[in-house]
Amino acid sequence: MKLSIPQKLIPLSVIGIAAAAFSGMSYAAVNAEAATALIKTSGCLKCHAIDKDKTGSSFKKIAAKWKGKGDAEAKLVDNLTKSPKVKHKDGTEEEHKVIETKDMGEIKNVVGWILSQ
């Protein structure tokens, strides 16, 4: 049985919609107010800014770096919770500060906010 183009596209559309619905996070659902409050209390703004580099990259630059990468959320959650070594532009290294919450929902909200920049 030969399928017409519309008949072929319907299953692909359904798969695409399902993939989007069940992907790691919907950035439209980010609570920006809660994310920025947690970023401030965690001291993230000491090294990062929204649109300009400081000691650390801007949130916009981080979002651009991870755009379209399937492991973006997991990598950023690790960065915020596991205190990895980070290298600064001047060549110095230090441990990345851990975010001031253990609540994974709050952490993923911050990650979603960063990726939405």
C-alpha positions as protocol buffer text, in pm:
chain_id: "A"
residue {
  index: 1
  type: MET
  ca { x: 0 y: 0 z: 0 }
}
residue {
  index: 2
  type: LYS
  ca { x: 145 y: 334 z: -102 }
}
residue {
  index: 3
  type: LEU
  ca { x: 91 y: 623 z: 140 }
}
residue {
  index: 4
  type: SER
  ca { x: 32 y: 979 z: 29 }
}
residue {
  index: 5
  type: ILE
  ca { x: 257 y: 1255 z: 162 }
}
residue {
  index: 6
  type: PRO
  ca { x: -5 y: 1380 z: 414 }
}
residue {
  index: 7
  type: GLN
  ca { x: -46 y: 1022 z: 542 }
}
residue {
  index: 8
  type: LYS
  ca { x: 331 y: 1002 z: 593 }
}
residue {
  index: 9
  type: LEU
  ca { x: 352 y: 1338 z: 767 }
}
residue {
  index: 10
  type: ILE
  ca { x: 83 y: 1273 z: 1028 }
}
residue {
  index: 11
  type: PRO
  ca { x: 280 y: 1003 z: 1216 }
}
residue {
  index: 12
  type: LEU
  ca { x: 594 y: 1218 z: 1199 }
}
residue {
  index: 13
  type: SER
  ca { x: 404 y: 1515 z: 1339 }
}
residue {
  index: 14
  type: VAL
  ca { x: 267 y: 1305 z: 1624 }
}
residue {
  index: 15
  type: ILE
  ca { x: 618 y: 1179 z: 1707 }
}
residue {
  index: 16
  type: GLY
  ca { x: 754 y: 1535 z: 1702 }
}
residue {
  index: 17
  type: ILE
  ca { x: 480 y: 1664 z: 1930 }
}
residue {
  index: 18
  type: ALA
  ca { x: 529 y: 1373 z: 2171 }
}
residue {
  index: 19
  type: ALA
  ca { x: 906 y: 1429 z: 2177 }
}
residue {
  index: 20
  type: ALA
  ca { x: 857 y: 1797 z: 2256 }
}
residue {
  index: 21
  type: ALA
  ca { x: 602 y: 1723 z: 2526 }
}
residue {
  index: 22
  type: PHE
  ca { x: 820 y: 1468 z: 2702 }
}
residue {
  index: 23
  type: SER
  ca { x: 1158 y: 1634 z: 2656 }
}
residue {
  index: 24
  type: GLY
  ca { x: 1357 y: 1736 z: 2965 }
}
residue {
  index: 25
  type: MET
  ca { x: 1201 y: 2075 z: 3021 }
}
residue {
  index: 26
  type: SER
  ca { x: 968 y: 2327 z: 2871 }
}
residue {
  index: 27
  type: TYR
  ca { x: 1139 y: 2662 z: 2892 }
}
residue {
  index: 28
  type: ALA
  ca { x: 803 y: 2836 z: 2863 }
}
residue {
  index: 29
  type: ALA
  ca { x: 719 y: 2697 z: 3208 }
}
residue {
  index: 30
  type: VAL
  ca { x: 1015 y: 2869 z: 3377 }
}
residue {
  index: 31
  type: ASN
  ca { x: 938 y: 3078 z: 3683 }
}
residue {
  index: 32
  type: ALA
  ca { x: 1179 y: 3366 z: 3609 }
}
residue {
  index: 33
  type: GLU
  ca { x: 1113 y: 3543 z: 3939 }
}
residue {
  index: 34
  type: ALA
  ca { x: 1200 y: 3234 z: 4144 }
}
residue {
  index: 35
  type: ALA
  ca { x: 1504 y: 3157 z: 3927 }
}
residue {
  index: 36
  type: THR
  ca { x: 1651 y: 3507 z: 3956 }
}
residue {
  index: 37
  type: ALA
  ca { x: 1586 y: 3513 z: 4331 }
}
residue {
  index: 38
  type: LEU
  ca { x: 1774 y: 3184 z: 4375 }
}
residue {
  index: 39
  type: ILE
  ca { x: 2055 y: 3304 z: 4146 }
}
residue {
  index: 40
  type: LYS
  ca { x: 2093 y: 3614 z: 4363 }
}
residue {
  index: 41
  type: THR
  ca { x: 2087 y: 3431 z: 4698 }
}
residue {
  index: 42
  type: SER
  ca { x: 2332 y: 3170 z: 4566 }
}
residue {
  index: 43
  type: GLY
  ca { x: 2586 y: 3436 z: 4469 }
}
residue {
  index: 44
  type: CYS
  ca { x: 2582 y: 3350 z: 4097 }
}
residue {
  index: 45
  type: LEU
  ca { x: 2585 y: 3719 z: 4002 }
}
residue {
  index: 46
  type: LYS
  ca { x: 2930 y: 3757 z: 4157 }
}
residue {
  index: 47
  type: CYS
  ca { x: 3077 y: 3577 z: 3854 }
}
residue {
  index: 48
  type: HIS
  ca { x: 2795 y: 3583 z: 3594 }
}
residue {
  index: 49
  type: ALA
  ca { x: 2568 y: 3848 z: 3442 }
}
residue {
  index: 50
  type: ILE
  ca { x: 2278 y: 3810 z: 3202 }
}
residue {
  index: 51
  type: ASP
  ca { x: 2434 y: 3968 z: 2896 }
}
residue {
  index: 52
  type: LYS
  ca { x: 2800 y: 4041 z: 2968 }
}
residue {
  index: 53
  type: ASP
  ca { x: 3094 y: 3830 z: 3073 }
}
residue {
  index: 54
  type: LYS
  ca { x: 3240 y: 3875 z: 3418 }
}
residue {
  index: 55
  type: THR
  ca { x: 3476 y: 3622 z: 3573 }
}
residue {
  index: 56
  type: GLY
  ca { x: 3235 y: 3364 z: 3431 }
}
residue {
  index: 57
  type: SER
  ca { x: 3047 y: 3363 z: 3101 }
}
residue {
  index: 58
  type: SER
  ca { x: 2723 y: 3556 z: 3067 }
}
residue {
  index: 59
  type: PHE
  ca { x: 2401 y: 3358 z: 3096 }
}
residue {
  index: 60
  type: LYS
  ca { x: 2327 y: 3447 z: 2732 }
}
residue {
  index: 61
  type: LYS
  ca { x: 2661 y: 3299 z: 2624 }
}
residue {
  index: 62
  type: ILE
  ca { x: 2596 y: 2985 z: 2829 }
}
residue {
  index: 63
  type: ALA
  ca { x: 2252 y: 2949 z: 2669 }
}
residue {
  index: 64
  type: ALA
  ca { x: 2401 y: 2991 z: 2320 }
}
residue {
  index: 65
  type: LYS
  ca { x: 2670 y: 2731 z: 2394 }
}
residue {
  index: 66
  type: TRP
  ca { x: 2414 y: 2470 z: 2500 }
}
residue {
  index: 67
  type: LYS
  ca { x: 2137 y: 2556 z: 2250 }
}
residue {
  index: 68
  type: GLY
  ca { x: 2004 y: 2244 z: 2078 }
}
residue {
  index: 69
  type: LYS
  ca { x: 2218 y: 2001 z: 2279 }
}
residue {
  index: 70
  type: GLY
  ca { x: 2022 y: 1715 z: 2432 }
}
residue {
  index: 71
  type: ASP
  ca { x: 2242 y: 1694 z: 2740 }
}
residue {
  index: 72
  type: ALA
  ca { x: 2227 y: 2068 z: 2820 }
}
residue {
  index: 73
  type: GLU
  ca { x: 1998 y: 2037 z: 3120 }
}
residue {
  index: 74
  type: ALA
  ca { x: 2194 y: 1748 z: 3274 }
}
residue {
  index: 75
  type: LYS
  ca { x: 2531 y: 1919 z: 3224 }
}
residue {
  index: 76
  type: LEU
  ca { x: 2412 y: 2246 z: 3377 }
}
residue {
  index: 77
  type: VAL
  ca { x: 2248 y: 2067 z: 3671 }
}
residue {
  index: 78
  type: ASP
  ca { x: 2584 y: 1894 z: 3733 }
}
residue {
  index: 79
  type: ASN
  ca { x: 2763 y: 2230 z: 3716 }
}
residue {
  index: 80
  type: LEU
  ca { x: 2527 y: 2377 z: 3974 }
}
residue {
  index: 81
  type: THR
  ca { x: 2524 y: 2080 z: 4212 }
}
residue {
  index: 82
  type: LYS
  ca { x: 2862 y: 1902 z: 4194 }
}
residue {
  index: 83
  type: SER
  ca { x: 3110 y: 2189 z: 4221 }
}
residue {
  index: 84
  type: PRO
  ca { x: 3329 y: 2104 z: 3920 }
}
residue {
  index: 85
  type: LYS
  ca { x: 3658 y: 2282 z: 3853 }
}
residue {
  index: 86
  type: VAL
  ca { x: 3606 y: 2576 z: 3616 }
}
residue {
  index: 87
  type: LYS
  ca { x: 3872 y: 2759 z: 3422 }
}
residue {
  index: 88
  type: HIS
  ca { x: 3856 y: 3138 z: 3396 }
}
residue {
  index: 89
  type: LYS
  ca { x: 3973 y: 3350 z: 3105 }
}
residue {
  index: 90
  type: ASP
  ca { x: 4285 y: 3449 z: 3298 }
}
residue {
  index: 91
  type: GLY
  ca { x: 4384 y: 3082 z: 3328 }
}
residue {
  index: 92
  type: THR
  ca { x: 4302 y: 3043 z: 3696 }
}
residue {
  index: 93
  type: GLU
  ca { x: 4087 y: 2754 z: 3814 }
}
residue {
  index: 94
  type: GLU
  ca { x: 3846 y: 2718 z: 4101 }
}
residue {
  index: 95
  type: GLU
  ca { x: 3555 y: 2502 z: 4207 }
}
residue {
  index: 96
  type: HIS
  ca { x: 3220 y: 2625 z: 4077 }
}
residue {
  index: 97
  type: LYS
  ca { x: 2999 y: 2730 z: 4367 }
}
residue {
  index: 98
  type: VAL
  ca { x: 2708 y: 2497 z: 4445 }
}
residue {
  index: 99
  type: ILE
  ca { x: 2358 y: 2646 z: 4421 }
}
residue {
  index: 100
  type: GLU
  ca { x: 2186 y: 2719 z: 4753 }
}
residue {
  index: 101
  type: THR
  ca { x: 1912 y: 2453 z: 4725 }
}
residue {
  index: 102
  type: LYS
  ca { x: 1880 y: 2077 z: 4711 }
}
residue {
  index: 103
  type: ASP
  ca { x: 1532 y: 2097 z: 4553 }
}
residue {
  index: 104
  type: MET
  ca { x: 1571 y: 1954 z: 4202 }
}
residue {
  index: 105
  type: GLY
  ca { x: 1262 y: 2141 z: 4081 }
}
residue {
  index: 106
  type: GLU
  ca { x: 1419 y: 2472 z: 4182 }
}
residue {
  index: 107
  type: ILE
  ca { x: 1752 y: 2373 z: 4026 }
}
residue {
  index: 108
  type: LYS
  ca { x: 1588 y: 2274 z: 3698 }
}
residue {
  index: 109
  type: ASN
  ca { x: 1393 y: 2600 z: 3702 }
}
residue {
  index: 110
  type: VAL
  ca { x: 1724 y: 2793 z: 3723 }
}
residue {
  index: 111
  type: VAL
  ca { x: 1869 y: 2581 z: 3442 }
}
residue {
  index: 112
  type: GLY
  ca { x: 1560 y: 2646 z: 3231 }
}
residue {
  index: 113
  type: TRP
  ca { x: 1591 y: 3017 z: 3299 }
}
residue {
  index: 114
  type: ILE
  ca { x: 1958 y: 3016 z: 3197 }
}
residue {
  index: 115
  type: LEU
  ca { x: 1882 y: 2823 z: 2877 }
}
residue {
  index: 116
  type: SER
  ca { x: 1599 y: 3064 z: 2793 }
}
residue {
  index: 117
  type: GLN
  ca { x: 1832 y: 3366 z: 2783 }
}
